[in-house]
Structure formats: structure tokens, C-alpha cells
């Protein structure tokens, strides 16, 4: 991850192993959030909050690492003339929504 003036954060591309690890962290974070919401007293709430936060950060990293793909796809569609009624920004937004949906549905098994 590198800081660039004027840009938020730029993530390096992920390997397949990194994607699986991030997906596991996301799943653990979602489960920790579920346990917190249910008021499960068997686990330390402070640890559950940490796991939930790490899951959210893993989700952000997973999406952030693939944002360039959505932007590349949008530029390619406009350059090919296949999207006459939509701008690059519109197609990029649609690509990001699809990316978020894909990360939510990603099955590492």
C-alpha cells in the first residue's frame, strides 16, 4: 500500500493466496459482528471487536486492490465504442458496484 498525494490509497495486486486469506478474515469479521449483535457471552467482546474491525479492513483491501480492474474495464468499453450512452465515470461506478457484490459473494473454498 502506498500513499500518493491527491489519491487516497493504492493497493498492490493480490495473489490467489492473499485473496483466500482476506476472504477468511472477512468471514471471521462477519461472524464476530454476528456474535457481538447476539450478545454472546462466551467470547471476549473486546477481541470480537478487533476481529470485526480486521474483517472490515480486509474487505476494504480486497475491494481496493481490484479497483483498477473496474476502471480499466470502463476505459476499454468506452474506447471500443460499446458504451455510447455512458461515460467512463458511469461505467466505473457500475464496475465498482459489481466488484463489491463480487467480493461479498466470493467463496474461497
C-alpha positions in Angstrom: 0.0 0.0 0.0 1.4 3.4 -1.0 0.3 6.9 -0.2 0.0 9.2 -3.2 -0.7 12.9 -2.9 -4.2 13.7 -4.1 -5.2 10.0 -4.1 -6.5 8.0 -1.2 -4.7 4.6 -1.1 -3.3 2.4 -3.8 -3.1 -1.3 -3.1 -0.9 -3.8 -4.8 -2.4 -6.6 -6.8 -3.3 -9.7 -4.8 -2.2 -13.2 -5.3 -4.6 -16.1 -5.1 -3.3 -17.0 -1.6 -3.8 -13.4 -0.4 -7.4 -13.4 -1.8 -8.1 -16.5 0.2 -6.6 -15.1 3.4 -8.6 -11.9 3.0 -11.8 -13.8 2.4 -11.2 -15.8 5.6 -10.6 -12.6 7.5 -13.8 -11.1 6.1 -15.8 -14.2 7.1 -14.3 -14.2 10.6 -15.2 -10.5 10.9 -18.8 -11.1 9.8 -19.1 -13.9 12.4 -17.6 -11.7 15.1 -20.1 -9.0 14.3 -22.9 -11.6 14.5 -21.7 -12.7 17.9 -21.5 -9.1 19.1 -25.0 -8.4 17.9 -26.3 -11.6 19.5 -24.6 -10.7 22.8 -22.6 -13.9 23.0 -21.0 -14.0 26.5 -18.7 -16.9 25.8 -16.2 -14.7 23.9 -14.4 -11.5 25.0 -16.3 -8.5 23.4 -13.0 -6.6 23.0 -11.5 -9.4 20.9 -14.7 -9.7 18.9 -14.5 -6.0 18.1 -10.9 -6.4 16.9 -11.8 -9.4 14.7 -14.8 -7.5 13.3 -12.6 -4.4 12.5 -9.9 -6.6 10.8 -12.7 -8.1 8.7 -13.9 -4.7 7.6 -10.3 -3.7 6.8 -9.8 -6.9 4.8 -13.0 -6.2 2.8 -11.7 -2.7 2.0 -8.3 -4.1 1.0 -9.9 -6.7 -1.2 -12.1 -4.1 -3.0 -9.3 -1.6 -3.1 -6.8 -4.0 -4.7 -9.3 -4.6 -7.6 -10.5 -1.1 -8.2 -8.0 -0.6 -11.1 -9.7 -3.6 -12.9 -13.1 -1.8 -12.8 -11.5 1.4 -14.1 -9.6 -0.4 -16.8 -12.7 -2.2 -17.9 -14.7 1.1 -18.1 -12.0 2.8 -20.2 -11.8 -0.2 -22.5 -15.6 -0.3 -23.1 -15.7 3.5 -23.9 -12.6 3.2 -26.2 -14.2 0.3 -28.1 -17.3 2.4 -28.7 -19.6 -0.2 -27.0 -20.9 2.3 -24.4 -22.1 5.3 -26.3 -24.7 6.5 -23.8 -22.5 6.1 -20.7 -19.4 7.9 -19.6 -16.2 6.4 -18.2 -17.3 7.6 -14.8 -20.7 5.9 -15.1 -19.1 2.7 -16.2 -16.5 2.8 -13.5 -19.2 3.3 -10.9 -21.1 0.3 -12.2 -17.9 -1.7 -12.2 -17.2 -0.8 -8.6 -20.7 -1.9 -7.6 -20.2 -5.2 -9.3 -16.8 -5.5 -7.6 -18.3 -5.0 -4.2 -21.0 -7.5 -5.0 -18.4 -10.0 -6.2 -16.3 -9.6 -3.1 -19.4 -10.2 -0.9 -20.2 -13.4 -2.8 -16.5 -14.6 -3.1 -16.2 -18.2 -2.0 -12.6 -19.1 -1.2 -13.4 -22.8 -0.9 
